[in-house]
Amino acid sequence: MFESKVKIAKSATLWLILLLFSSALHASESLDVLHWWTSLSERRAADFLRHKLVEENIEWRDAAIPGGAGSGAMKVLKSRVLSGKPPAVAQLIGPAVSEWAELGLILELDNAAGRWQSQMFPTIWQLVTHRQHAVAVPLGIHRINTLFYNKKIFDRLGLKPPRSFVEFKRVALQLQAAGITPLAQSSEAWQVATLFETLVLAESDVKFYRDLFVARNPQAYLDPRFAQALTRLRQLRTYTNKSSIDTPWTDISRQFASGQAAMLVMGDWIKGELMAQGQSVDVDFGCVAVPNTDNAHLYSVDTMVMFAGDYSKQQGQERFAQVVLSPAAQVGYSKLKGAVPVRRDVDVASLDSCGRNSWRAFGRGAAFQAPSLVHRMAADETFKEAIVAQIQTFYLDDKISVAETQQRLAAMVRALNRKED
């Protein structure tokens, strides 16, 4: 009788241990996520990821910082790190990933990475590695050299989306004659510079673009092709609504959706915003590459990094990375955000026509890929901000000549390069 009770006690103890172990394995991990996704479509994309993570018992504790295309979020991030309270997960993109990794603050994700290198496009894998370690998880690729056109307006007027700037001018004049603003455009600095960097590609090629913004060659700023891009920027301003001073990109998207303007040059995150407003691709609007840029993919990549801290959240952070890089999460996120998956092994048949074209264009390889300066892919923040400010100044002040702007930029780039040395 005594032996039987002992056996029962041992079984109960073993059962309790197994139960506690199982509960520990499936306990919900809470991770605070610092990011700057606050628009309607961005929130939908973030919520989609949050629900995906809930399925894996990971809580996305939101720390969204609005404004400034991420500048506000970067200030908060630096403040939290300096105070010894870094977030578990933070949105960080471009060269900044390696800069933070070099400081030893970012968790290496080699345990989670597994077959990432074979699954990702080579450019993406290179972007998220530092000193041969995976240090970030990529979410989606945006194509910035995209021309959106209001399909209902174009169909009503019998217009076709322009493939060259000769066609663009013809279409713009017809739209103006019909009382419609041809091009939706804000004078906000980053939006002006976004338009401009697409024009640099249109007037040159990927090699020249990289010479300007990645190699930072001062002489390239004096090149006739750069002068033509500046001239083109000023020409396009004549087709915009001059009253759209510093209009947020979300309001620009509403102007376009409502038919106040018939075309829009912007990264395809605007597609996600239009769809969040009830618009449909190929019904309400369509998209093509900016004229003369079919052979280029001007890109920005959404990425997240994990801060090491005391490593107490490492398992949850690694699971977070694995979940958001899964095929289902990649495709679902991309549909809502307007992006395309970073994986080259996913089925993109369910993406819309704009998405499928972007994914295929990016897959053509590095010779066709141009990292966006404005959206933090090509250079550090100081260099980017200096270029963006000069382009906006030129855009707003007709008294500043093309040649003067070229000279200013060439001199500024020389000075910044010397400072780096």
C-alpha positions as CSV (number, residue, x, y, z in Angstrom):
1,M,0.0,0.0,0.0
2,F,2.8,2.4,0.9
3,E,4.7,1.6,-2.3
4,S,1.6,2.3,-4.3
5,K,1.2,5.7,-2.7
6,V,4.8,6.5,-3.4
7,K,4.3,5.6,-7.1
8,I,1.2,7.8,-7.3
9,A,3.1,10.6,-5.7
10,K,6.0,10.2,-8.1
11,S,3.6,10.2,-11.1
12,A,1.8,13.3,-9.9
13,T,5.2,15.0,-9.4
14,L,6.3,14.0,-12.9
15,W,3.0,15.2,-14.4
16,L,3.3,18.5,-12.5
17,I,6.9,19.0,-13.8
18,L,5.8,18.3,-17.4
19,L,2.9,20.6,-17.0
20,L,5.1,23.4,-15.8
21,F,7.6,22.8,-18.5
22,S,4.9,22.8,-21.1
23,S,3.5,26.1,-19.7
24,A,6.9,27.7,-19.8
25,L,7.4,26.7,-23.4
26,H,4.1,28.2,-24.4
27,A,4.1,31.2,-22.1
28,S,3.4,34.5,-23.8
29,E,6.5,36.6,-24.4
30,S,5.9,40.3,-24.3
31,L,8.2,42.4,-26.6
32,D,7.9,46.2,-27.0
33,V,8.3,47.2,-30.6
34,L,9.4,50.8,-31.5
35,H,8.5,51.9,-35.0
36,W,7.1,54.8,-37.0
37,W,4.1,53.1,-38.7
38,T,1.2,55.4,-37.9
39,S,-0.8,55.8,-41.1
40,L,-3.9,53.8,-41.9
41,S,-2.2,51.2,-44.1
42,E,0.9,51.1,-41.9
43,R,-1.2,50.3,-38.8
44,R,-3.0,47.6,-40.7
45,A,0.3,46.0,-41.7
46,A,1.6,46.2,-38.1
47,D,-1.6,44.8,-36.8
48,F,-1.4,41.9,-39.2
49,L,2.1,41.0,-37.9
50,R,0.9,41.5,-34.3
51,H,-1.9,38.9,-34.9
52,K,0.6,36.5,-36.5
53,L,2.8,36.8,-33.4
54,V,-0.1,36.2,-31.1
55,E,-0.5,32.8,-32.7
56,E,3.0,32.0,-31.5
57,N,2.3,33.4,-28.0
58,I,4.3,36.5,-28.6
59,E,2.8,39.9,-27.6
60,W,3.7,42.9,-29.8
61,R,3.6,45.7,-27.2
62,D,3.3,48.8,-29.5
63,A,5.6,51.8,-29.2
64,A,4.7,53.8,-32.3
65,I,6.3,57.2,-32.7
66,P,4.6,59.4,-35.4
67,G,6.1,62.0,-37.6
68,G,9.0,62.9,-39.8
69,A,9.4,59.7,-41.7
70,G,11.1,58.1,-38.7
71,S,13.1,61.0,-37.4
72,G,11.1,61.2,-34.2
73,A,11.4,57.4,-33.7
74,M,15.2,57.6,-34.0
75,K,15.3,60.3,-31.3
76,V,13.3,58.2,-29.0
77,L,15.4,55.2,-29.7
78,K,18.6,57.0,-29.0
79,S,17.2,58.3,-25.7
80,R,16.0,54.9,-24.6
81,V,19.3,53.3,-25.4
82,L,21.2,56.0,-23.5
83,S,19.0,55.6,-20.5
84,G,19.6,51.9,-20.5
85,K,16.1,51.0,-21.5
86,P,16.3,49.9,-25.2
87,P,13.2,48.4,-26.8
88,A,13.2,44.7,-27.5
89,V,12.5,45.4,-31.2
90,A,13.0,48.5,-33.2
91,Q,12.5,49.6,-36.8
92,L,15.9,50.5,-38.2
93,I,16.9,50.5,-41.9
94,G,19.8,50.8,-44.3
95,P,23.4,51.6,-43.2
96,A,22.1,52.4,-39.7
97,V,21.7,48.7,-39.0
98,S,25.5,48.1,-39.4
99,E,26.2,51.3,-37.4
100,W,24.2,50.1,-34.4
101,A,25.6,46.6,-34.8
102,E,29.1,47.9,-34.7
103,L,28.4,49.3,-31.3
104,G,27.6,45.8,-30.0
105,L,24.0,46.7,-29.0
106,I,22.1,44.6,-31.5
107,L,21.3,40.9,-30.9
108,E,22.9,38.5,-33.5
109,L,20.1,36.4,-35.0
110,D,22.2,33.5,-36.2
111,N,20.2,31.0,-34.2
112,A,17.0,32.2,-36.0
113,A,18.5,32.8,-39.4
114,G,18.8,29.1,-40.4
115,R,18.4,29.1,-44.2
116,W,17.8,32.9,-44.6
117,Q,20.7,33.4,-47.0
118,S,19.3,30.9,-49.5
119,Q,15.7,32.2,-49.1
120,M,16.4,36.0,-49.4
121,F,17.5,38.0,-52.4
122,P,21.3,38.5,-52.2
123,T,21.0,42.3,-51.7
124,I,18.6,41.7,-48.8
125,W,20.9,39.2,-47.1
126,Q,23.8,41.6,-47.4
127,L,21.7,44.4,-45.9
128,V,20.8,42.4,-42.8
129,T,24.3,41.0,-42.0
130,H,27.3,42.5,-40.3
131,R,30.6,40.9,-39.9
132,Q,29.0,37.6,-41.2
133,H,26.3,37.7,-38.6
134,A,22.6,38.2,-39.2
135,V,21.6,41.3,-37.2
136,A,18.2,42.3,-38.6
137,V,15.0,40.8,-39.9
138,P,13.7,42.2,-43.2
139,L,10.0,42.7,-43.7
140,G,9.4,44.0,-47.2
141,I,10.8,45.8,-50.2
142,H,9.4,49.0,-51.6
143,R,9.9,50.3,-55.1
144,I,10.1,54.1,-55.1
145,N,10.4,54.9,-58.8
146,T,6.7,54.2,-59.3
147,L,4.2,56.4,-61.1
148,F,0.6,56.0,-60.0
149,Y,-2.2,57.2,-62.2
150,N,-5.9,57.6,-61.6
151,K,-7.3,55.0,-63.9
152,K,-10.9,56.4,-64.0
153,I,-9.6,59.9,-65.0
154,F,-7.3,58.4,-67.6
155,D,-10.0,56.1,-69.0
156,R,-12.5,59.0,-69.2
157,L,-10.0,61.2,-71.1
158,G,-8.7,58.4,-73.2
159,L,-5.2,58.7,-71.8
160,K,-2.5,56.1,-71.4
161,P,0.2,56.2,-68.6
162,P,3.3,57.9,-69.9
163,R,6.4,55.9,-70.6
164,S,8.6,58.9,-71.5
165,F,8.7,62.5,-70.5
166,V,7.5,63.6,-73.9
167,E,4.4,61.5,-73.3
168,F,4.2,62.8,-69.7
169,K,4.1,66.4,-71.0
170,R,1.4,65.6,-73.5
171,V,-0.7,63.9,-70.8
172,A,-0.1,66.7,-68.3
173,L,-1.3,69.4,-70.8
174,Q,-4.4,67.4,-71.6
175,L,-5.2,67.0,-67.9
176,Q,-4.7,70.7,-67.3
177,A,-7.0,71.5,-70.2
178,A,-9.6,69.3,-68.5
179,G,-9.2,71.3,-65.2
180,I,-7.3,68.5,-63.4
181,T,-4.0,68.9,-61.6
182,P,-1.6,66.5,-63.4
183,L,0.7,65.7,-60.5
184,A,0.0,65.4,-56.8
185,Q,3.1,66.7,-55.0
186,S,4.0,68.1,-51.6
187,S,6.8,70.6,-51.1
188,E,7.8,68.7,-47.9
189,A,11.5,68.1,-48.1
190,W,11.6,64.3,-48.2
191,Q,8.7,64.2,-50.7
192,V,10.5,66.6,-53.1
193,A,13.7,64.6,-52.8
194,T,11.8,61.4,-53.4
195,L,10.6,62.7,-56.7
196,F,14.1,64.0,-57.5
197,E,15.9,60.8,-56.9
198,T,13.6,59.0,-59.4
199,L,14.4,61.8,-61.9
200,V,18.2,61.2,-61.4
201,L,17.6,57.6,-62.5
202,A,15.4,58.7,-65.4
203,E,18.1,61.0,-66.7
204,S,20.9,58.5,-66.2
205,D,21.2,54.9,-65.0
206,V,21.9,52.9,-61.8
207,K,25.7,53.2,-62.1
208,F,25.5,57.0,-62.2
209,Y,23.0,57.1,-59.4
210,R,25.3,55.0,-57.2
211,D,28.2,57.2,-58.1
212,L,26.3,60.2,-56.7
213,F,24.7,58.8,-53.6
214,V,26.7,55.7,-52.6
215,A,30.2,56.5,-53.8
216,R,29.6,60.2,-53.0
217,N,31.7,61.4,-56.0
218,P,31.7,65.2,-55.9
219,Q,32.4,65.4,-59.6
220,A,29.3,63.5,-60.5
221,Y,27.2,66.5,-59.2
222,L,28.6,68.6,-62.0
223,D,27.6,66.1,-64.6
224,P,25.1,67.2,-67.3
225,R,22.8,64.3,-66.4
226,F,22.5,65.7,-62.9
227,A,21.7,69.1,-64.3
228,Q,19.0,67.6,-66.5
229,A,17.4,65.9,-63.4
230,L,17.3,69.3,-61.7
231,T,15.8,70.9,-64.8
232,R,13.2,68.1,-65.0
233,L,12.3,68.6,-61.3
234,R,11.6,72.3,-61.9
235,Q,9.5,71.5,-65.0
236,L,7.4,69.0,-63.2
237,R,6.6,71.6,-60.5
238,T,4.6,73.5,-63.2
239,Y,2.2,70.5,-63.3
240,T,1.5,70.5,-59.5
241,N,-0.8,72.3,-57.1
242,K,1.4,75.1,-55.7
243,S,-0.8,75.3,-52.6
244,S,0.3,71.8,-51.4
245,I,3.0,73.3,-49.1
246,D,4.4,70.7,-46.7
247,T,1.3,68.5,-47.2
248,P,1.7,65.1,-45.4
249,W,2.0,62.1,-47.7
250,T,-1.2,60.7,-46.4
251,D,-3.1,63.8,-47.5
252,I,-1.4,63.7,-50.8
253,S,-2.7,60.1,-51.2
254,R,-6.2,61.4,-50.5
255,Q,-5.9,64.2,-53.1
256,F,-4.9,61.5,-55.6
257,A,-7.7,59.1,-54.6
258,S,-10.4,61.8,-54.8
259,G,-9.4,62.8,-58.3
260,Q,-8.0,66.2,-57.4
261,A,-4.7,65.1,-59.1
262,A,-4.3,62.4,-61.8
263,M,-0.7,61.2,-61.2
264,L,1.6,60.7,-58.3
265,V,5.3,59.7,-58.0
266,M,5.9,57.9,-54.7
267,G,7.1,54.7,-53.2
268,D,4.6,51.9,-53.4
269,W,3.7,52.3,-49.7
270,I,1.2,54.8,-51.2
271,K,-0.5,51.8,-52.8
272,G,-1.1,50.3,-49.3
273,E,-2.6,53.7,-48.2
274,L,-4.8,53.9,-51.2
275,M,-6.1,50.4,-50.7
276,A,-6.7,51.2,-47.0
277,Q,-8.9,54.1,-48.2
278,G,-11.0,51.6,-50.3
279,Q,-9.2,52.0,-53.7
280,S,-8.4,49.0,-55.8
281,V,-5.4,48.3,-58.1
282,D,-6.3,48.2,-61.8
283,V,-9.8,49.5,-61.0
284,D,-9.3,52.9,-59.4
285,F,-5.6,53.3,-60.1
286,G,-2.7,51.7,-61.9
287,C,1.0,51.9,-61.6
288,V,4.0,51.9,-64.0
289,A,7.7,52.7,-63.6
290,V,8.5,56.4,-63.7
291,P,9.3,57.3,-67.3
292,N,12.7,56.0,-68.5
293,T,13.2,53.9,-65.3
294,D,11.8,50.5,-66.4
295,N,15.3,49.1,-66.1
296,A,15.8,50.2,-62.5
297,H,14.4,49.4,-59.1
298,L,14.9,52.2,-56.6
299,Y,14.4,50.5,-53.3
300,S,13.8,50.8,-49.6
301,V,13.6,47.9,-47.3
302,D,11.6,47.7,-44.0
303,T,13.8,46.0,-41.3
304,M,13.6,45.3,-37.6
305,V,16.5,44.8,-35.2
306,M,16.5,43.2,-31.7
307,F,18.4,44.9,-28.9
308,A,20.4,42.6,-26.8
309,G,20.0,44.2,-23.4
310,D,20.5,41.5,-20.7
311,Y,19.6,38.8,-23.2
312,S,16.5,37.8,-21.1
313,K,14.2,38.1,-24.1
314,Q,16.5,36.4,-26.7
315,Q,14.2,33.4,-27.3
316,G,11.2,35.6,-27.9
317,Q,13.2,37.9,-30.2
318,E,14.4,35.0,-32.2
319,R,10.9,33.6,-32.5
320,F,9.7,37.1,-33.5
321,A,12.3,37.1,-36.4
322,Q,11.2,33.6,-37.6
323,V,7.5,34.5,-37.6
324,V,7.8,37.7,-39.6
325,L,10.0,36.1,-42.2
326,S,7.7,33.1,-42.7
327,P,6.1,33.0,-46.2
328,A,2.6,33.6,-44.9
329,A,3.7,36.7,-42.9
330,Q,5.8,38.0,-45.8
331,V,2.9,37.8,-48.3
332,G,0.2,39.1,-46.0
333,Y,2.3,42.0,-44.7
334,S,3.3,43.0,-48.3
335,K,-0.3,43.1,-49.4
336,L,-1.3,45.5,-46.7
337,K,1.9,47.7,-46.7
338,G,2.2,48.0,-50.5
339,A,5.6,46.2,-50.4
340,V,6.8,42.9,-51.8
341,P,8.4,40.0,-50.0
342,V,12.1,39.9,-49.3
343,R,12.1,36.2,-50.0
344,R,12.8,34.9,-53.5
345,D,11.2,31.5,-52.7
346,V,7.6,32.6,-52.1
347,D,4.6,32.4,-54.4
348,V,3.7,35.9,-55.4
349,A,0.7,35.0,-57.6
350,S,-1.7,36.5,-55.0
351,L,0.0,39.9,-55.1
352,D,-1.6,42.6,-57.3
353,S,0.0,43.5,-60.7
354,C,2.0,46.3,-59.2
355,G,3.5,44.0,-56.6
356,R,4.3,41.2,-59.0
357,N,6.1,43.7,-61.3
358,S,8.1,45.1,-58.4
359,W,9.1,41.7,-57.1
360,R,10.3,40.5,-60.5
361,A,12.1,43.8,-61.2
362,F,14.0,43.5,-57.9
363,G,14.9,39.9,-58.7
364,R,16.8,41.0,-61.8
365,G,19.8,41.6,-59.6
366,A,22.2,44.3,-58.3
367,A,22.8,45.9,-61.6
368,F,19.2,47.0,-61.7
369,Q,18.9,47.9,-58.0
370,A,19.4,51.5,-56.7
371,P,19.3,52.1,-52.9
372,S,17.2,55.1,-52.0
373,L,19.1,58.0,-50.6
374,V,16.0,59.7,-49.2
375,H,14.7,56.5,-47.5
376,R,18.0,55.8,-45.7
377,M,19.4,53.0,-47.9
378,A,22.3,54.6,-49.6
379,A,24.1,56.8,-47.1
380,D,24.3,58.0,-43.5
381,E,21.7,60.4,-42.0
382,T,24.0,63.5,-42.1
383,F,24.7,63.1,-45.8
384,K,21.1,62.3,-46.7
385,E,19.7,65.3,-44.8
386,A,22.2,67.7,-46.4
387,I,21.3,66.6,-49.9
388,V,17.6,66.6,-49.2
389,A,17.7,70.1,-47.8
390,Q,19.5,71.5,-50.9
391,I,17.1,69.8,-53.3
392,Q,14.1,71.3,-51.5
393,T,15.7,74.8,-51.5
394,F,16.2,74.5,-55.2
395,Y,12.7,73.3,-55.8
396,L,11.1,76.2,-53.8
397,D,13.3,79.1,-55.1
398,D,13.2,79.7,-58.8
399,K,16.0,82.3,-58.4
400,I,18.5,79.5,-57.7
401,S,20.0,78.3,-60.9
402,V,20.7,74.7,-61.8
403,A,24.5,75.4,-62.1
404,E,24.5,77.1,-58.7
405,T,22.9,74.1,-57.1
406,Q,25.3,71.8,-58.8
407,Q,28.3,73.8,-57.4
408,R,26.8,73.9,-54.0
409,L,26.2,70.2,-53.8
410,A,29.6,69.3,-55.2
411,A,31.3,71.5,-52.6
412,M,29.1,70.2,-49.8
413,V,29.9,66.6,-50.7
414,R,33.6,67.3,-50.8
415,A,33.3,68.8,-47.3
416,L,31.3,65.9,-46.0
417,N,33.8,63.4,-47.5
418,R,36.7,65.2,-45.8
419,K,34.9,65.1,-42.5
420,E,34.4,61.4,-42.9
421,D,38.1,60.9,-43.5
